[in-house]
Every structure is written in C-alpha cells, then in structure tokens.
Amino acid sequence: MRGEGKQVRDVLFIDDLLEALSLARARFPELRGLPFNVGGGPGNTLSPLELFDIVEELAGEKPDLSLGEPRIGEPRYYVSDTRRFGSRTGWFPRVDVRQGLRELYLWLSLPYEKRRSKFAQIETRA
C-alpha cells in the first residue's frame, strides 16, 4: 500500500451505481449535458487501514500490510459530492460501506461458478 494508509476515499456499492445509471438513463432529456459526481459520498468513506480492519472482521485474520512511499500528487481526501445528482433524481447511496464489503466478501467466498451465475443475473437486470 502506498502512503500511511489513512487516505480517505468514498466507496459505492455496485447496486447503488446501477441504480444511479438507470435513473440517469431514464431522465436523459433533462440531465443531458450536465456534469455530475456519483460516488458513496460523505456517509460512505473508507481508508485503507479501515478496509483492512473490516477484512479482518470478515475473514478472521488481518491481511499482510506493507506501507510504501505515497504517490506523488495523490489526494489525502477525496469524497464525491453527489448532491447535484441527488437533487435532480432523488438518488442517494443505500448500501453502507460495511454492508457492501460484507456482501462482496460473501460473493467472493462462493465457488467461481456460483459467482459467475450471480454476475449473469446482474447483467440481465441492467
């Protein structure tokens, strides 16, 4: 990992992203040409160190961690401001960080064929 592991990013669960994209598509005429940020927002932030703690809770052991020099120009804090998109569509992230990571962990724990069939279900919804 680069840096001290305290960099903050927002996290967005895939179901929330798919919902945002679906809303944008449905409202294309009124949203056309407008820029929006879509992300987890302030309520869904995570640092690498926090991620490792959650992985330890889920897996029962902490992954190996080695720190390196920070990347030049990497922001220490980035969180998407989703208010504009939310005010135009009513959208907001519904899946919080811990729930999303738990669902991802459970999905990754499935045998490959079962993961693939769940992914195919997602593809048909989009």
N, C-alpha and C positions, 0 to 999 in steps of 0.2 A: 504494500500500500504506500502511496506517496503522501508525504506530509505527516502530521502528528495524529491524523485520524479524527480530527474534530471539525473538519469541513462539513458544512450543512447543505443538504440538497432536499428538494421536495420529492416525494415518491407518489406515483399514481398507479393504482391497480388497473390492469388491462380492461376489466369490465367497465370501469369508470371512463376510460379513454374511448372505448367503443360507444358508450352512451353519448359522450360529447361529440364524437364524429357523426353519429346518427342524427343528433339534433342539428348540427351544422349543415348536414346534407338536406334535412327536411326544411330548414329555414334559409336555404341558399339565396333566394332572391333578396331577402332583407339583410343578410350578412355579407353578401358579395363585396369583395374589395376591402373589407375591414380586417385589420390585424387583431389577433387575439393570442393570449398566452393560455395554454392549457397545461395544468400540472396538478400536483397534490395540494399546493397552496400552503399557507402557514400552519394549518392543522395537521399536515402530513409530512413533517420534516424528519430527517434522519441523518446521523453522522456515521461514518464507517465504524467507529467504536460502538455506537449504539446498535448497529446492524450485527456486529459480532456478538454482542450480549444477547440479542434476540435469537440468533442462530444457536448459541449455547443453550438457551432455554428450550428450544425446539428439538435439537439433536442430542442434548445431554452432554455435549462436550464442546469446548471452545475451539474454533479453527485456529491453525497456526497463524500468527500475525508477525509480520516484519515491516518495519517502517523505513521509508526512504526519504530522500530529499523531495520537498514539494515541487510540483510542476511550476515552471515559470509562468506567471500571469494567471494561475488558477484562482478563481474567486474563493474566498473562505466561506461565503454565504451566498447561496442562490435559492430563491424560492419564487415560484411563478405567482404573478398577480393575476388571478383568474376572475376578478370582479367584473370586468367588462363583459366577458363571455357569459358569466353567470347572470348578469343583469339583463342581457338580451335573450337568454334562453331558459333561465331558471335552473341551469345545471350547477351542480356542485359535487365534489367527490363524496361518495357514500361509504367507501371501504377504507377504514383507517389502516395505518401502517402495520400494526401488529396483526390484524385480521388478514390483510393482504399477504404478508410474509408467511403466516400460518397456512393459508390456502396454497401459496406457491410451494412451500415445503412439503405439504401433503401430496400435491400433484407430482413433484419431483421424486417423491418416495414410491410412487406407483411404478410397476414394471413398464418398460418402454411402450409396449403395445397398447396398454390402457391409457398411457399419457397421450399417445397418438390419436386414439379414438376420441378422447375428450377434446383434443385440439380440433379434430374434424368437426365436432359439434359446434365449436365456436365459429369456425369458418362458415358453416351453413347459416348461422344467425346473422352474420354481417351483411 
